[in-house]
């Protein structure tokens, strides 16, 4: 089997070795078809400019979000600013736990 270094123990006693079972499914795989499909999409000129347009729009919203956050904090007193920035990690953890079902690990 793969990964056992060529040693075949046929004692059947289960001496601590795990056997690996591999099943090959015949037919076309999704990975092969999706990669060729993506290659065709990126080579067409209409899809190429649409991809760049989506990248520019995403970057705009990312930068606009950061700027709105900075401008909102600009007019706060220092004590309120420090409380908001210090509690940001706790709010992210709580909302991630409830909204995304993310579990806390130690």
DSSP file (Angstrom, degrees, kcal/mol; ACC not computed):
  #  RESIDUE AA STRUCTURE BP1 BP2  ACC     N-H-->O    O-->H-N    N-H-->O    O-->H-N    TCO  KAPPA ALPHA  PHI   PSI    X-CA   Y-CA   Z-CA
    1    1 A X    >         0   0    0      0, 0.0     3,-1.2     0, 0.0     5,-0.5   0.000 360.0 360.0 360.0 164.1    0.0    0.0    0.0
    2    2 A X  T 3   +     0   0    0      1,-0.2    18,-0.1    18,-0.2     0, 0.0  -0.525 360.0  17.9 -73.9 134.1    1.0    3.6   -0.4
    3    3 A X  T 3  S+     0   0    0     -2,-0.3    -1,-0.2     1,-0.0     0, 0.0   0.430  94.8  98.1  92.7  -1.0    2.9    5.1    2.5
    4    4 A X  S X  S-     0   0    0     -3,-1.2     3,-1.1    13,-0.0    -2,-0.1   0.386  91.7-117.0-103.0   6.7    4.0    1.8    4.2
    5    5 A X  T 3   -     0   0    0      1,-0.2     3,-0.1    -4,-0.2    -3,-0.1   0.661  65.0 -64.5  74.4  16.0    7.5    1.7    2.7
    6    6 A X  T 3  S+     0   0    0     -5,-0.5     2,-0.6     1,-0.3    -1,-0.2   0.456  97.0 136.3  86.8   1.2    6.9   -1.5    0.8
    7    7 A X    <   -     0   0    0     -3,-1.1     2,-0.7    -6,-0.1    -1,-0.3  -0.728  34.6-167.9 -86.1 124.4    6.5   -3.6    3.9
    8    8 A X        -     0   0    0     -2,-0.6     2,-0.7    -3,-0.1    -3,-0.0  -0.895   3.8-174.6-114.3 102.0    3.6   -6.0    3.6
    9    9 A X        +     0   0    0     -2,-0.7     3,-0.4     1,-0.1     6,-0.1  -0.859   5.6 178.3 -95.1 115.5    2.6   -7.6    6.9
   10   10 A X        +     0   0    0     -2,-0.7    -1,-0.1     1,-0.2    -2,-0.0  -0.039  46.8 111.7-107.8  31.6    0.0  -10.2    6.2
   11   11 A X        -     0   0    0      1,-0.1    -1,-0.2     4,-0.0    -2,-0.0   0.731  67.2-146.9 -77.9 -19.1   -0.4  -11.4    9.8
   12   12 A X        +     0   0    0     -3,-0.4    -1,-0.1     1,-0.1    -2,-0.1   0.568  64.0 117.8  70.5   8.0   -3.9   -9.9   10.1
   13   13 A X  S    S-     0   0    0      2,-0.0    -1,-0.1     1,-0.0     3,-0.1   0.540  81.5-119.7 -86.1  -5.7   -3.4   -9.1   13.7
   14   14 A X        -     0   0    0      1,-0.2     2,-1.5     2,-0.0     4,-0.0   0.966  34.6-172.4  67.8  51.8   -3.7   -5.4   13.4
   15   15 A X        -     0   0    0      1,-0.2    -1,-0.2    -6,-0.1     3,-0.1  -0.025  61.4 -75.6 -73.2  35.9   -0.3   -4.7   14.7
   16   16 A X  S    S+     0   0    0     -2,-1.5     2,-0.4     1,-0.3    -1,-0.2   0.389  97.2 124.4  91.9  -4.2   -0.9   -0.9   14.7
   17   17 A X        -     0   0    0     -8,-0.0     2,-0.4   -13,-0.0    -1,-0.3  -0.736  50.5-144.6 -93.8 140.1   -0.6   -0.3   11.0
   18   18 A X        -     0   0    0     -2,-0.4     2,-0.4    -3,-0.1    -3,-0.0  -0.848  10.9-139.8-100.4 134.8   -3.4    1.4    9.1
   19   19 A X        -     0   0    0     -2,-0.4     2,-0.5   -18,-0.0     0, 0.0  -0.764  13.5-135.4 -94.5 142.4   -4.2    0.3    5.6
   20   20 A X        -     0   0    0     -2,-0.4     2,-0.5   -18,-0.1   -18,-0.2  -0.838  14.4-161.6-100.5 128.5   -5.0    3.0    3.0
   21   21 A X        -     0   0    0     -2,-0.5     2,-0.5   -20,-0.1    -2,-0.0  -0.944   6.9-171.0-111.6 125.0   -8.0    2.3    0.7
   22   22 A X        -     0   0    0     -2,-0.5     2,-0.5     2,-0.0    -2,-0.0  -0.961   4.5-165.4-118.7 132.9   -8.2    4.4   -2.5
   23   23 A X        -     0   0    0     -2,-0.5     2,-0.6     2,-0.0    -2,-0.0  -0.969   7.0-155.1-117.9 125.3  -11.2    4.4   -4.7
   24   24 A X        -     0   0    0     -2,-0.5     2,-0.5     0, 0.0    -2,-0.0  -0.885   5.6-153.1-103.9 126.1  -10.9    5.9   -8.2
   25   25 A X        -     0   0    0     -2,-0.6     2,-0.1     2,-0.1    -2,-0.0  -0.850  15.4-136.5 -99.0 126.0  -14.1    7.1   -9.8
   26   26 A X        +     0   0    0     -2,-0.5     2,-0.2     3,-0.0    -1,-0.0  -0.417  59.8  60.7 -80.4 157.6  -14.1    7.0  -13.6
   27   27 A X  S    S-     0   0    0     -2,-0.1     2,-0.3     2,-0.0    -2,-0.1  -0.572  94.5 -38.5 117.5 177.7  -15.4    9.9  -15.6
   28   28 A X        -     0   0    0     -2,-0.2     2,-0.2     1,-0.0    -2,-0.0  -0.550  57.5-134.7 -78.8 139.3  -14.5   13.5  -16.0
   29   29 A X     >  -     0   0    0     -2,-0.3     4,-1.6     1,-0.1     5,-0.2  -0.624  11.5-128.6 -91.0 152.9  -13.5   15.4  -12.9
   30   30 A X  H  > S+     0   0    0     -2,-0.2     4,-2.9     1,-0.2     5,-0.2   0.843 106.3  60.4 -68.5 -32.6  -14.9   18.8  -12.1
   31   31 A X  H  > S+     0   0    0      1,-0.2     4,-2.0     2,-0.2    -1,-0.2   0.904 105.8  46.6 -63.4 -41.0  -11.4   20.2  -11.5
   32   32 A X  H  > S+     0   0    0      1,-0.2     4,-1.7     2,-0.2    -1,-0.2   0.914 116.5  43.5 -68.8 -41.7  -10.3   19.4  -15.0
   33   33 A X  H  X S+     0   0    0     -4,-1.6     4,-2.1     1,-0.2    -2,-0.2   0.878 113.9  50.3 -72.7 -35.7  -13.4   20.9  -16.6
   34   34 A X  H  X S+     0   0    0     -4,-2.9     4,-2.6     2,-0.2    -1,-0.2   0.875 109.0  51.4 -71.6 -34.4  -13.5   23.9  -14.4
   35   35 A X  H  X S+     0   0    0     -4,-2.0     4,-2.0    -5,-0.2    -1,-0.2   0.905 113.3  44.2 -69.1 -39.2   -9.8   24.8  -15.1
   36   36 A X  H  X S+     0   0    0     -4,-1.7     4,-1.9     2,-0.2    -1,-0.2   0.871 113.9  51.2 -70.6 -34.4  -10.3   24.6  -18.8
   37   37 A X  H  X S+     0   0    0     -4,-2.1     4,-2.1     2,-0.2    -2,-0.2   0.908 110.5  48.3 -67.4 -41.1  -13.5   26.5  -18.5
   38   38 A X  H  X S+     0   0    0     -4,-2.6     4,-2.4     1,-0.2    -2,-0.2   0.878 108.8  54.0 -66.0 -36.8  -11.8   29.3  -16.5
   39   39 A X  H  X S+     0   0    0     -4,-2.0     4,-1.2     1,-0.2    -1,-0.2   0.895 109.7  47.7 -64.2 -39.0   -9.0   29.4  -19.0
   40   40 A X  H  X S+     0   0    0     -4,-1.9     4,-1.1     1,-0.2    -1,-0.2   0.880 111.4  51.2 -67.9 -37.1  -11.5   30.0  -21.8
   41   41 A X  H  < S+     0   0    0     -4,-2.1     3,-0.3     1,-0.2     6,-0.2   0.901 110.8  46.9 -67.6 -39.6  -13.3   32.7  -19.7
   42   42 A X  H  < S+     0   0    0     -4,-2.4    -1,-0.2     1,-0.2    -2,-0.2   0.736 108.3  56.3 -76.3 -20.5  -10.1   34.6  -19.0
   43   43 A X  H  < S+     0   0    0     -4,-1.2     2,-0.2    -5,-0.2    -1,-0.2   0.750  86.0  90.6 -82.8 -22.2   -8.9   34.5  -22.6
   44   44 A X  S  X S-     0   0    0     -4,-1.1     4,-1.6    -3,-0.3     3,-0.1  -0.547  78.1-135.0 -74.4 138.8  -12.0   36.1  -24.0
   45   45 A X  H  > S+     0   0    0     -2,-0.2     4,-1.6     1,-0.2     5,-0.2   0.820 100.7  54.7 -66.1 -31.1  -11.7   39.9  -24.2
   46   46 A X  H  > S+     0   0    0      1,-0.2     4,-1.4     2,-0.2    -1,-0.2   0.913 110.2  45.2 -71.0 -39.4  -15.1   40.6  -22.8
   47   47 A X  H  > S+     0   0    0     -6,-0.2     4,-2.0     1,-0.2    -1,-0.2   0.814 107.2  61.1 -71.3 -29.0  -14.6   38.6  -19.7
   48   48 A X  H  X S+     0   0    0     -4,-1.6     4,-1.8     1,-0.2    -2,-0.2   0.935 107.4  41.7 -65.4 -46.6  -11.1   40.0  -19.2
   49   49 A X  H  X S+     0   0    0     -4,-1.6     4,-2.3     1,-0.2    -1,-0.2   0.832 112.1  55.9 -72.3 -29.1  -12.3   43.6  -18.8
   50   50 A X  H  X S+     0   0    0     -4,-1.4     4,-2.3     2,-0.2    -1,-0.2   0.881 106.1  51.6 -67.1 -36.2  -15.2   42.5  -16.6
   51   51 A X  H  X S+     0   0    0     -4,-2.0     4,-1.9     2,-0.2    -2,-0.2   0.927 111.6  46.4 -64.0 -44.9  -12.8   40.8  -14.3
   52   52 A X  H  X S+     0   0    0     -4,-1.8     4,-2.3     2,-0.2    -2,-0.2   0.879 110.3  53.8 -65.6 -37.5  -10.7   44.0  -14.0
   53   53 A X  H  X S+     0   0    0     -4,-2.3     4,-2.5     1,-0.2    -1,-0.2   0.925 108.7  48.5 -62.2 -43.8  -13.9   46.0  -13.5
   54   54 A X  H  X S+     0   0    0     -4,-2.3     4,-2.4     1,-0.2    -1,-0.2   0.876 110.5  51.8 -64.0 -36.9  -14.9   43.8  -10.6
   55   55 A X  H  X S+     0   0    0     -4,-1.9     4,-2.3     2,-0.2    -1,-0.2   0.915 111.0  47.2 -65.3 -42.2  -11.4   44.1   -9.0
   56   56 A X  H  X S+     0   0    0     -4,-2.3     4,-2.3     2,-0.2    -2,-0.2   0.909 112.6  49.1 -66.2 -42.1  -11.6   47.9   -9.2
   57   57 A X  H  X S+     0   0    0     -4,-2.5     4,-2.2     2,-0.2    -2,-0.2   0.910 111.9  49.1 -64.3 -42.0  -15.1   48.0   -7.7
   58   58 A X  H  X S+     0   0    0     -4,-2.4     4,-2.0     1,-0.2    -2,-0.2   0.910 111.8  48.3 -64.1 -42.1  -14.0   45.7   -4.9
   59   59 A X  H  X S+     0   0    0     -4,-2.3     4,-2.6     2,-0.2     5,-0.2   0.885 109.2  54.5 -65.5 -37.8  -10.9   47.8   -4.1
   60   60 A X  H  X S+     0   0    0     -4,-2.3     4,-2.9     1,-0.2    -2,-0.2   0.941 110.4  44.9 -60.5 -47.2  -13.0   50.9   -4.2
   61   61 A X  H  X S+     0   0    0     -4,-2.2     4,-2.1     2,-0.2    -1,-0.2   0.855 112.3  52.5 -67.1 -33.5  -15.4   49.6   -1.6
   62   62 A X  H  X S+     0   0    0     -4,-2.0     4,-1.8     2,-0.2    -1,-0.2   0.931 114.3  41.6 -65.9 -45.3  -12.6   48.3    0.6
   63   63 A X  H  X S+     0   0    0     -4,-2.6     4,-2.4     2,-0.2    -2,-0.2   0.902 114.1  52.1 -69.2 -40.6  -10.9   51.7    0.6
   64   64 A X  H  X S+     0   0    0     -4,-2.9     4,-2.4    -5,-0.2    -1,-0.2   0.875 108.2  52.1 -63.9 -36.9  -14.1   53.5    1.1
   65   65 A X  H  X S+     0   0    0     -4,-2.1     4,-2.0     2,-0.2    -1,-0.2   0.921 110.8  46.9 -64.8 -43.7  -15.0   51.3    4.1
   66   66 A X  H  X S+     0   0    0     -4,-1.8     4,-2.3     1,-0.2    -2,-0.2   0.899 112.7  49.8 -65.4 -39.9  -11.6   52.0    5.7
   67   67 A X  H  X S+     0   0    0     -4,-2.4     4,-2.9     2,-0.2     5,-0.2   0.903 109.6  50.2 -66.9 -40.1  -11.9   55.8    5.0
   68   68 A X  H  X S+     0   0    0     -4,-2.4     4,-2.0     1,-0.2    -1,-0.2   0.894 110.9  50.2 -64.3 -37.9  -15.4   55.9    6.5
   69   69 A X  H  X S+     0   0    0     -4,-2.0     4,-1.6     2,-0.2    -2,-0.2   0.917 113.2  46.1 -64.2 -43.0  -14.2   54.1    9.6
   70   70 A X  H  X S+     0   0    0     -4,-2.3     4,-1.1     1,-0.2    -2,-0.2   0.911 112.9  48.5 -68.0 -42.5  -11.3   56.5   10.0
   71   71 A X  H  X S+     0   0    0     -4,-2.9     4,-0.7     1,-0.2    -1,-0.2   0.851 109.4  54.1 -67.3 -32.8  -13.4   59.6    9.4
   72   72 A X  H  < S+     0   0    0     -4,-2.0     3,-0.4    -5,-0.2    -1,-0.2   0.878 112.4  43.1 -66.5 -36.9  -16.0   58.4   12.0
   73   73 A X  H >< S+     0   0    0     -4,-1.6     3,-1.0     1,-0.2    -1,-0.2   0.635  97.7  78.5 -82.0 -14.0  -13.3   58.0   14.6
   74   74 A X  H 3< S+     0   0    0     -4,-1.1    -1,-0.2     1,-0.2    -2,-0.2   0.860  95.4  43.6 -63.8 -37.0  -11.6   61.3   13.7
   75   75 A X  T 3< S+     0   0    0     -4,-0.7    -1,-0.2    -3,-0.4     2,-0.2   0.323  92.6 102.4 -96.2   8.2  -14.2   63.4   15.6
   76   76 A X  S <  S-     0   0    0     -3,-1.0    -3,-0.0     1,-0.1     2,-0.0  -0.581  79.5-103.7 -86.8 152.5  -14.4   61.3   18.7
   77   77 A X     >  -     0   0    0     -2,-0.2     4,-2.5     1,-0.1     5,-0.2  -0.324  35.9-108.2 -66.1 161.1  -12.7   62.2   22.0
   78   78 A X  H  > S+     0   0    0      1,-0.2     4,-2.5     2,-0.2     5,-0.2   0.866 117.3  54.4 -62.9 -37.2   -9.6   60.2   22.8
   79   79 A X  H  > S+     0   0    0      2,-0.2     4,-1.9     1,-0.2    -1,-0.2   0.919 111.7  43.8 -65.9 -42.1  -11.2   58.2   25.6
   80   80 A X  H  > S+     0   0    0      2,-0.2     4,-2.4     1,-0.2    -2,-0.2   0.897 113.1  53.0 -67.7 -39.4  -14.1   57.1   23.3
   81   81 A X  H  X S+     0   0    0     -4,-2.5     4,-2.4     1,-0.2    -2,-0.2   0.923 110.0  46.9 -60.4 -45.6  -11.7   56.3   20.5
   82   82 A X  H  X S+     0   0    0     -4,-2.5     4,-2.1     1,-0.2    -1,-0.2   0.866 111.6  51.2 -68.6 -35.1   -9.5   54.1   22.7
   83   83 A X  H  X S+     0   0    0     -4,-1.9     4,-1.8    -5,-0.2    -1,-0.2   0.911 111.9  46.8 -66.9 -41.4  -12.6   52.2   24.1
   84   84 A X  H  X S+     0   0    0     -4,-2.4     4,-0.5     1,-0.2    -2,-0.2   0.928 114.8  45.9 -66.0 -44.9  -13.9   51.5   20.6
   85   85 A X  H  < S+     0   0    0     -4,-2.4     3,-0.5     1,-0.2     4,-0.4   0.865 113.3  49.8 -67.9 -35.2  -10.5   50.3   19.3
   86   86 A X  H  < S+     0   0    0     -4,-2.1     3,-0.4     1,-0.2     4,-0.4   0.834 113.1  45.7 -72.6 -31.5   -9.9   48.2   22.4
   87   87 A X  H  X S+     0   0    0     -4,-1.8     4,-2.2     1,-0.2    -1,-0.2   0.454  87.2  91.6 -91.2   0.5  -13.3   46.5   22.3
   88   88 A X  H  X S+     0   0    0     -4,-0.5     4,-2.3    -3,-0.5    -1,-0.2   0.890  84.8  51.0 -63.3 -40.3  -13.1   45.8   18.5
   89   89 A X  H  > S+     0   0    0     -4,-0.4     4,-2.2    -3,-0.4    -1,-0.2   0.901 110.5  49.1 -65.2 -40.4  -11.5   42.3   18.9
   90   90 A X  H  > S+     0   0    0     -4,-0.4     4,-2.4     2,-0.2    -2,-0.2   0.915 111.4  48.9 -66.4 -42.3  -14.2   41.3   21.4
   91   91 A X  H  X S+     0   0    0     -4,-2.2     4,-2.7     1,-0.2     5,-0.3   0.914 111.1  50.4 -62.8 -42.3  -17.0   42.5   19.2
   92   92 A X  H  X S+     0   0    0     -4,-2.3     4,-2.2     1,-0.2    -1,-0.2   0.906 111.5  48.3 -62.2 -41.0  -15.5   40.6   16.2
   93   93 A X  H  X S+     0   0    0     -4,-2.2     4,-2.0     2,-0.2    -2,-0.2   0.920 113.6  46.4 -66.0 -43.2  -15.2   37.4   18.3
   94   94 A X  H  X S+     0   0    0     -4,-2.4     4,-2.1     2,-0.2     5,-0.2   0.938 115.6  44.3 -66.6 -47.1  -18.8   37.6   19.6
   95   95 A X  H  X>S+     0   0    0     -4,-2.7     4,-2.9     1,-0.2     5,-0.6   0.863 112.4  52.9 -67.9 -34.1  -20.4   38.4   16.2
   96   96 A X  H  X5S+     0   0    0     -4,-2.2     6,-1.7    -5,-0.3     4,-1.1   0.883 109.1  50.7 -65.6 -37.2  -18.2   35.7   14.5
   97   97 A X  H  <5S+     0   0    0     -4,-2.0     4,-0.5     4,-0.2    -2,-0.2   0.923 120.4  33.2 -65.3 -44.4  -19.4   33.2   17.1
   98   98 A X  H  <5S+     0   0    0     -4,-2.1    -2,-0.2     2,-0.1    -3,-0.2   0.908 127.0  35.1 -81.8 -43.3  -23.1   34.0   16.6
   99   99 A X  H  <5S+     0   0    0     -4,-2.9    -3,-0.2    -5,-0.2    -2,-0.1   0.895 130.5  27.1 -82.0 -40.6  -23.3   34.9   12.9
  100  100 A X  S  <<S-     0   0    0     -4,-1.1    -3,-0.2    -5,-0.6    -1,-0.2   0.432  97.4-123.9-104.3  -0.2  -20.7   32.5   11.3
  101  101 A X        +     0   0    0     -4,-0.5     2,-0.4    -5,-0.3    -4,-0.2   0.843  49.0 167.6  58.8  36.7  -20.9   29.7   13.9
  102  102 A X        -     0   0    0     -6,-1.7     2,-0.3    -9,-0.1    -1,-0.2  -0.682  27.1-138.2 -81.7 132.8  -17.2   30.0   14.5
  103  103 A X        -     0   0    0     -2,-0.4     2,-0.4    -3,-0.1    -1,-0.0  -0.658  12.9-119.2 -93.1 146.9  -16.0   28.0   17.5
  104  104 A X        -     0   0    0     -2,-0.3     2,-0.3     2,-0.0    -1,-0.0  -0.679  31.1-168.7 -83.0 134.9  -13.5   29.3   20.1
  105  105 A X              0   0    0     -2,-0.4     0, 0.0     1,-0.1     0, 0.0  -0.893 360.0 360.0-121.6 154.9  -10.4   27.3   20.4
  106  106 A X              0   0    0     -2,-0.3    -1,-0.1     0, 0.0    -2,-0.0   0.412 360.0 360.0-103.8 360.0   -7.6   27.5   23.0
